Amino acid sequence: MEKWYLMTAVVLLGLTVRWTVSLNSYSGAGKPPMFGDYEAQRHWQEITFNLPIKQWYFNSSDNNLQYWGLDYPPLTAYHSLLCAYVAQFINPDWIALHSSRGYESQAHKLFMRATVLIADLLIYIPAVVLHCCCLKEISTKKKIANALCILLYPGLILIDYGHFHLGLALWGVLGVSCDWDLLGSLAFCLAVNYKQMELYHSLPFFCFLLGKCFKKGLKGKGFVLFVKLAGTVVASFTLCWLPFFTERAQALQVLRRLFPVDRGLFEDKVANIWCSVSVFLKIKDILPHHVQIIVSFCLTLLSLLPACVKLTLQPSPKGFRFTLVSCALSFFLFSFQVHEKSILLVSLPVCLVLSEIPFMSTWFLLVSTFSMLPLLLKDDLLMPSVVTTMAFFIACATSFSIFEKTSEEELRLKSFSVSVRKHLPRFTFLPRIIQHLFIISVITMVLLTLMTVTLDPPQKLPDLFSVLISTELTSANPPLLLRKTGPELTSVPIFLYFICGTPTTAWCAKRCHVRTQDSNWQTPGRQSRTYT
Amino acid sequence: MAALSVMTGGGSWFLALALGVTLLKCLLIPTYHSTDFEVHRNWLAITHSLPISQWYYEATSEWTLDYPPFFAWFEYALSHVAKYFDQEMLNVHNLNYSSSRTLLFQRFSVIFTDALFVYAVHECCKCVDGKKACKELTEKPKFILSVLLLWNFGLLIVDHIHFQYNGFLFGLMLLSIARLFQKRHMEGAFLFAVLLHFKHIYLYVAPAYGIYLLRSYCFTANKPDGSIRWNSFSFVRLISLGLTVFLVSALSLGPFLALPSIFCLWFKPQGPRGFLRCLILCALSSFMFGWHVHEKAILLAILPMSLLSVGKAGDASIFLILSTTGHYSLFPLLFTAPELPIKILLMLLFTIYSISSLKTLFRKEKPLFNWMETFYLLGLGPLEVFCEFVFPFTSWKLKYPFIPLLLTSVYCAVGITYAWFKLYVSVFTDPPVGKTKKQ
């Protein structure tokens, strides 16, 4: 491509920012006995290197599952093993069984950071560059600007472990969008086998590929494609799980580690529907465990079904990307045992649609970074967070001129506004509302950050700031709702939720339905069905 | 919203570049810093805690105050802000004190004072010839110059990693150059005199200022063929200049080999561009032949050269050789492992961008490098690989630990000497500017 040197400069800048951020502290630094995610990664290298495969997922005297036991699929374990071989070559003390627990040194930190940087360089960054180069109908300069913004997205830089699975998933998206279906599905299967949370993205992949098969005709080429795809999926899963298929107990144990249904509906600090609803309605106490699972499953399925059905009937790369966003969002809001960091699984597809709805995407990405603030503050990452967020904002604002693109047309809400105007003829102020909401949300984020850092919360409301952070006013984000704080609640968060919730769901619903001129989907009756 | 959209609209690329590099500087805060950090902390302590009469006598620490008085006043001013960060750093006896707040204050003071540098770059961009009609922003000389100056690799790693205050000093120098280009000679002279009293290393380029101002400002007009018209001499101008620059340049320590270029400046004036060329030559000559020269002094030649590089293809070629080898010669300053990826990535970023953008700017003229120069520059890659990745694992490391430094210095010396020579030739072979100047 012309101006390759600018793209190279962007990649080099992305790498530099990643490395300089990684010079800061890591999660759990100097905090025995459990430390943090960094120690977990080191521990997995220790386990996979020193123990035979059959013992990796089982509790034993050598492998205490309570101390950062492996709870990701086999590909993570193989990756850790590979890193362990390199570690063994440099300094065996880093992964010596038992005695290396809590090992911390400057050299080891450099090693861990280097493995992450190399993984990013080999998998994630080329995928981003290729994605931007393959974007249609935009100039070279815009493609490069797009790459810059995606590479500067703070969430993926600040969370300190590698995002191998996101890189693989991105290759999957690229492959499938460019009609390299087998390679794309292989890449995605590998991604799922790396981190099971990638299942959030699995339904859009399935529906898109199924739609393609239908389009090609079920009796001819479509059927052949379907068989090939099925074969690829089965083969890749078999290959990854081969060592665990020898005994039934092995496979079951791995599954039990991957899907800890015993842990309950949610951990106490994630910002999704269950956490918020449980403030008024203690779901955990009312419903028995298995019913919770069924309810969560049903709601997740209901919320993503319309988008997936549409994608199957009308497969297109653009629809695929938008469906990825809405499905990931549904899973984040309604699914079982969601972690705060899972917002990254939503952020990646939003990065992919950055060039199409820049204003909303930028807003969402800013808020998603902000939502992880308590986690980042715990790891002493205030300065890098603020700096990278500002850099991201400046990059997006300059590249896409986002403040000029807030008309109804550009926000893709034209059909929605038109149909609302049939009932309320004066509903012309949607763009202005959204602009004002954006400004308010940015101001709130800045204020909350300042307050969290400088002030101590009042004695009676110890979680006040966490609550406020998760109730931040935005209509592009899923309502980042109340955290479980018990009786010290204020009524402000509830009010904010209802302000946010309705336009948000409307936005999500419109993402699924009314992008095309399909008249079947524009009758008011059908639309009201999609509101929750 | 409208205000925001104006701000992020078409003319704000300069602001975005400046903010972007500032944010990058913030990310460099936790990196390695050299003993210069302690030097400046000590000077903060000396100027804050002791009376003026003691400033140049105080010797508790080995890093005594050895910059001119303006710099001492600058440290004094900073110390009044420092006391809100950490009072302990202002204690003269707290040798090597580096609490996290001290680090934060010092780093932020460098980043903050760089604002003057940003302003100076903005002024320099106005002096760049924008006649080449380019609709594409990234191909405009102004844009390229802004990137080359704001994102200069050498300045980034010397100021924001190694730790020094070169940013605002170079800002003063570039601003004085810009003023001379804009024919505001008195301001230019004044700014340069101020600069000299901040850091005396700039004496190297004082002859260039002295002769240029005498020849092109005090003599108010030339004859048609460009030679001097003696009766156009203006005493008023001379005296006013004398009050500022002349006395100081008389003290200059003689980069004697710069004299021919100074003569050229007198007998064949070429306007501000000629002055700039002479300034760069003075800086380079003193770098090459001066006494107790520090590696960082190469920046004194590289930064002003950026201004010339976006003007002519020949200058661009010299600039690229000079900057690439000059920046590479700064590598030994950062010898710690965590900073290794930073210096390589930033060096690649600057080098690839500068070479490609200048090549694109001058694509209609002959290629910038001949095969010899290309090979030489490409040779820097293997040299780096050998020095940093291969040599430490060989048996020579214990016996001859100085080899990487030796190789780096010798290899870069070749490039810098070559650039110096080419620049000298260009000073003598370019046609003079023969226009008559009016008051």
Chai-1 contact restraints between the chains, C-beta under 6 A:
chainA,res_idxA,chainB,res_idxB,connection_type,confidence,min_distance_angstrom,max_distance_angstrom,comment,restraint_id
A,Y5,B,I352,contact,1.0,0.0,6.0,A-B,restraint_1
A,Y5,B,S356,contact,1.0,0.0,6.0,A-B,restraint_2
A,T8,B,I352,contact,1.0,0.0,6.0,A-B,restraint_3
A,A9,B,L349,contact,1.0,0.0,6.0,A-B,restraint_4
A,A9,B,Y353,contact,1.0,0.0,6.0,A-B,restraint_5
A,L12,B,L345,contact,1.0,0.0,6.0,A-B,restraint_6
A,L12,B,L348,contact,1.0,0.0,6.0,A-B,restraint_7
A,L12,B,L349,contact,1.0,0.0,6.0,A-B,restraint_8
A,L15,B,L345,contact,1.0,0.0,6.0,A-B,restraint_9
A,T16,B,L345,contact,1.0,0.0,6.0,A-B,restraint_10
A,W19,B,P341,contact,1.0,0.0,6.0,A-B,restraint_11
A,T20,B,L27,contact,1.0,0.0,6.0,A-B,restraint_12
A,L23,B,P30,contact,1.0,0.0,6.0,A-B,restraint_13
A,L23,B,P338,contact,1.0,0.0,6.0,A-B,restraint_14
A,N24,B,P30,contact,1.0,0.0,6.0,A-B,restraint_15
A,L110,B,A337,contact,1.0,0.0,6.0,A-B,restraint_16
A,V387,B,L23,contact,1.0,0.0,6.0,A-B,restraint_17
A,V387,B,C26,contact,1.0,0.0,6.0,A-B,restraint_18
A,V387,B,L27,contact,1.0,0.0,6.0,A-B,restraint_19
A,M390,B,L23,contact,1.0,0.0,6.0,A-B,restraint_20
A,A391,B,L23,contact,1.0,0.0,6.0,A-B,restraint_21
A,I394,B,A16,contact,1.0,0.0,6.0,A-B,restraint_22
A,I394,B,L19,contact,1.0,0.0,6.0,A-B,restraint_23
A,A397,B,T8,contact,1.0,0.0,6.0,A-B,restraint_24
A,T398,B,T8,contact,1.0,0.0,6.0,A-B,restraint_25
A,T398,B,A16,contact,1.0,0.0,6.0,A-B,restraint_26
A,S401,B,T8,contact,1.0,0.0,6.0,A-B,restraint_27
A,F403,B,M1,contact,1.0,0.0,6.0,A-B,restraint_28
A,F403,B,L4,contact,1.0,0.0,6.0,A-B,restraint_29
A,F403,B,S5,contact,1.0,0.0,6.0,A-B,restraint_30
A,E404,B,S5,contact,1.0,0.0,6.0,A-B,restraint_31
A,Q435,B,M1,contact,1.0,0.0,6.0,A-B,restraint_32
